[in-house]
C-alpha cells in the first residue's frame, strides 16, 4: 500500500476517527531466525474530540496474522456515536471488545 493513501474519516458527532495505511521504514533492519525486514505495515489513527486530537498506530508484523486491510475493516465497523465523552473509557473499551469478538466469531467456520 502506498504511503500516499487518503485518510478515511468517520464522524460520530462529538468524536471523529481518521485512519490510513502507511508503510513504516525501520531505522535498522529487524532480523529474527527465519526472516529480516526493513519496513513494517501500520495503520495510522487519529481520534478527535472537542478539537483535541490523539494519535496512534497499529503495527502489523508478519507473525500477528493481521494486515492493514483487516485493521481498516475493523475500524470501519466502529461506531462511537453512542458515546459523548472520552472519559467513558470502560464503556468504550467494552464496546470495542464486543465488536472484536463479533468479528472473530464471524471468521470461525
Secondary structure, DSSP 4 states (H G I P E B T S, - for coil): --TTPPPEEEE-SSEEEEEEEEEEEEEEEEEETTEEEEEEEEEEEEEEETTEEEEEEEE--GGG---HHHHHHHHHH---TT---TT-HHHHHHHHHHHHHHHHHHH--
